[in-house]
Amino acid sequence: MIIIHVVGARPNFVKIASIIHACRQMPALQSVLVHTGQHYSHQLSDSFFKELDIPEPDINLEVGSGSHAWQTAQIMMRFEPVLLEKKPDAILLVGDVNSTVACALVAAKLRIRVIHVEAGLRSFDRSMPEEINRVLTDAISDLLFVTEPSGMENLRREGVDGQKVHFVGNVMIDTLERHRQKAAQSNVLTRLGLSPRTFAVVTLHRPSNVDDPVTFESILAALELIQRDLTVVFPIHPRTQTQSQVCGFWDRIKALENLLTIEPLGYLDFLKLMSEARVVVTDSGGIQEETTILGVPCLTVRENTERPVTLTEGTNQLVGTSTEGIIAGYRRAMEKETLPRRPALWDGKAAIRVVHILLNHW
Ligand code: UD1
């Protein structure tokens, strides 16, 4: 059985690492890895391949950055000849980025089976590009692997045939568990002059937060207050860096004495940084899940989350984007100790379940 695995952007690499690792143990599965090139810089792409032991992609579509329509269309045009030449039995997609939906569309129209890992998550917010990618990808997938109960319920409500859907757990947590020991040896705290539990980590990159100057300013005002209390480490995503310059916030950020802006980190350094943080402030999807397992309080600066299990059975709080909301969440997080939590099937074995189902199904 030939499966084409597709990756494009940073969170995809973390998820595919576990699946490729599990596939290596099953000789009946032949894997071809396609990188769309949506993320291409060393920090957002190559370093993840090296640290997570992902093989060099067999094919790189080298699409690069552009508007959503341009990027999606370019991926589709470049991916179609790959499918025509390789004639795989299926393609396997992870997550919700533009590369995911683009490749799903191409395969579905060529009647090649589509497998979606991390299916069923819904923020119910169509202003979020990822939500459109999720809904469309799931609608044309033949086999859907789900991380949390809400995903099962969402797919049932959307009328997806239950036989196609499997609750397997979280492949991103598989990768975390497999690299935890190695990450513990990272010297990132020494490099940054930090002691455990005395700092906050911030990541921001959602267009709804950083492309809108009013929202960005409101989050920034909260960070200004937090850095009076705790050192704030802010690895800056390229989109956020550009937008902070466009919005005129860059000098203000750089002037904050106790806020440290750094380049995006590799996987192992970031895992170490997160695990030793007192609190994490983020708009990322995956970080809500990782902090739950690590037992670090997470303040999600969004109005909704497609990962509600991290609220009900994790360490996550949805604090919105107002300065007051973020600060109130911060105070709650500082009041008590937070323990690691483990939602059902987030046990490091999700990818093995995926692979067993693939072998038994087809
Ligand atoms: C994408 C995903 C998002 C994911 C995020 C993780 C979509 C719609 N969004 O958002 O779901 O959470 O990746 O980072 O697919 N750039 C670089 N180097 C790169 C790639 C991009 O500097 O390797 C810069 C470019 O200026 C680009 C900008 O970052 O325009 C945004 O990149 P893009 O892939 O469009 O979206 P992300 O914001 O990274």
Residues whose N, C-alpha, C, O or C-beta is under 5 A from the ligand:
A	BS01	UD1	A9 R10 P11 Q38 H39 Y40 S41 L44 S65 G66 D96 V97 N98 P129 E130 H205 P238 R239
